[in-house]
Amino acid sequence: MIVSRYLTRQVLGTLAIVTLVLLLVAIGGRFIGYLADAAAGRFPARVLLWLLVYRLPEFLQLVLPFAFLVSVLLAFGRMGADRESTVLQASGMSDAARLRITLVIALWVAVPVAILALVVTPESRRALDALVREEQVLSPFELLVPGRFQRLYDRRRVAHVDSISQDRTELGGVFVAEQGPSGDVIVVARRAIQYVDDDTGSRYLMLERGRRYEGRPGSGAYRITVFDRLGQRVDRPSIASRGRSVEGQSMGDLLRSKGADARAELDWRAGLVLMVFFGGGVGVFLARVKPDQERFRGLISGVSIFVAYFLLLGLAREGVADGEWPRLSLWWVHVAFVTPWLALAWQRHVAGAPG
C-alpha cells in the first residue's frame, strides 16, 4: 500500500502540472484566434471571456488523456533513471503490479473525462452555440471596427466607418458598398444613427448628408442621389434557421438520432474515455528506463503513438459523420492501437516472457 500510494502521488502530481501547462497552451492559442475574430468584427470584445469559459470543458476532456500519458512517462521514466524502479523491483514490485496500479489511476482520470464528455461539454457547447447565435443576429454595424473595411454577415456588403460612438449607435464617415442583381450600390454619408422603430421593432440606419451611387461598373450609366437624410432598414438573420451543432446534443438526443453525425459523436465521446487507459498502458511500457539512461527516452515515442491514435480517431469521426466511412470505423481504430498493447502485456506480464 505504501508503494502504491507513492506511485499514485508521483503520477497524479505530474498529471496536475502537465494538465495545467497544456491547458494554458490550448487556451492561449484559442484566445489569440478569438482576438483575431474580434478584430475582424466577427464577435464583440465583450464576449471573448465567455467564449473561452464555454470551451474550457472541451479543452480539458482532450487534454487529460494526453496529459496522463505524458505524466506516466515522466514519472516512471524519472524513477527508472534514478534507480527507484530497481529498488521497487527488489522489494517485490513487479511490472504487472505497476501496470495494475497505473490502470487504477487511469480509472480515476477516466471518470472526470467521462463526466466532461457525456454531460458537461454538451451543456457548455449548447450555451456556446446560443451565445454565438445571439451575437450573430446583432445589427451588422454593431460589430464594425473603425478604420477597417469589413464584410457583413450576408457577404454581399462591405462597410467602413471612420468612428463609432461609445454606445455604438452613432457612426461617423460611413461607406457601404453592396452587390445587387441590377448593379452595385454605394452609399457615402457623413454620419449615421441606428435606432429601433417602437411600433414594428425593426432596426433602421438613418444616414445623414451623403450620396448614393447606383449602377454597373464599366457601363458609365450611374444614377447619383444626393440626400440630407436616408433611412435604411437593417435586416437581421433568423435565429430559427440556425440548427444546433451535434456536439451540443445530449446523450439521449444522440441515442435517439439515426444520423451518421450523431453516431460518430457517440463513438467519439466513448473513445475519449478509452484513450485514458490506452495512454496509461502505453506509458508503462515506454517508460522502462535502465539506471543512468535518459529519463525522457520514451517520451517522443509515446507522444508520437498517441498523436497518431488521436488523429486517426478524428479522421474516422469525420468520415463516419460524412457517411463516407463504415459505422464502426472509430472502433476499428481503437482495436488497431489497443490490440498490440494487450498482446505485449500478455507476453511480458502474464506469460512471463522476457521483455
Secondary structure as the mmCIF struct_conf table of DSSP 4:
data_model
#
loop_
_struct_conf.conf_type_id
_struct_conf.id
_struct_conf.beg_label_comp_id
_struct_conf.beg_label_asym_id
_struct_conf.beg_label_seq_id
_struct_conf.end_label_comp_id
_struct_conf.end_label_asym_id
_struct_conf.end_label_seq_id
HELX_RH_AL_P HELX_RH_AL_P1 ILE A 2 ALA A 39
TURN_TY1_P TURN_TY1_P1 ALA A 40 GLY A 41
BEND BEND1 ARG A 42 PHE A 43
HELX_RH_3T_P HELX_RH_3T_P1 ALA A 45 VAL A 47
HELX_RH_AL_P HELX_RH_AL_P2 LEU A 48 ALA A 81
TURN_TY1_P TURN_TY1_P2 ASP A 82 ARG A 83
HELX_RH_AL_P HELX_RH_AL_P3 GLU A 84 ALA A 90
TURN_TY1_P TURN_TY1_P3 SER A 91 GLY A 92
HELX_RH_AL_P HELX_RH_AL_P4 ASP A 95 ILE A 115
HELX_RH_PI_P HELX_RH_PI_P1 LEU A 116 VAL A 120
HELX_RH_AL_P HELX_RH_AL_P5 THR A 121 GLN A 136
TURN_TY1_P TURN_TY1_P4 VAL A 137 VAL A 137
BEND BEND2 LEU A 138 LEU A 138
HELX_RH_3T_P HELX_RH_3T_P2 PRO A 140 LEU A 143
TURN_TY1_P TURN_TY1_P5 PRO A 146 GLY A 147
STRN STRN1 GLN A 150 ARG A 151
TURN_TY1_P TURN_TY1_P6 TYR A 153 ASP A 154
BEND BEND3 ARG A 155 ARG A 156
STRN STRN2 ARG A 157 HIS A 160
BEND BEND4 ASP A 162 ASP A 162
STRN STRN3 SER A 163 ILE A 164
TURN_TY1_P TURN_TY1_P7 GLN A 166 ASP A 167
BEND BEND5 ARG A 168 ARG A 168
STRN STRN4 GLU A 170 GLY A 180
TURN_TY1_P TURN_TY1_P8 PRO A 181 SER A 182
STRN STRN5 GLY A 183 VAL A 196
TURN_TY1_P TURN_TY1_P9 ASP A 198 THR A 200
STRN STRN6 ARG A 203 GLY A 215
TURN_TY1_P TURN_TY1_P10 PRO A 217 SER A 219
STRN STRN7 ARG A 223 ARG A 233
HELX_RH_3T_P HELX_RH_3T_P3 ILE A 239 SER A 241
BEND BEND6 ARG A 242 ARG A 242
HELX_LH_PP_P HELX_LH_PP_P1 GLY A 243 SER A 245
HELX_RH_3T_P HELX_RH_3T_P4 VAL A 246 GLY A 248
BEND BEND7 GLN A 249 GLN A 249
HELX_RH_AL_P HELX_RH_AL_P6 MET A 251 ARG A 256
HELX_RH_AL_P HELX_RH_AL_P7 ALA A 260 LEU A 286
TURN_TY1_P TURN_TY1_P11 ALA A 287 ALA A 287
TURN_TY1_P TURN_TY1_P12 PRO A 291 ASP A 292
BEND BEND8 GLN A 293 GLN A 293
TURN_TY1_P TURN_TY1_P13 ARG A 295 GLY A 298
HELX_RH_AL_P HELX_RH_AL_P8 LEU A 299 ALA A 321
TURN_TY1_P TURN_TY1_P14 ASP A 322 GLY A 323
BEND BEND9 TRP A 325 TRP A 325
TURN_TY1_P TURN_TY1_P15 ARG A 327 LEU A 328
HELX_RH_AL_P HELX_RH_AL_P9 SER A 329 ALA A 345
HELX_RH_PI_P HELX_RH_PI_P2 TRP A 346 VAL A 350
BEND BEND10 ALA A 351 ALA A 351
#
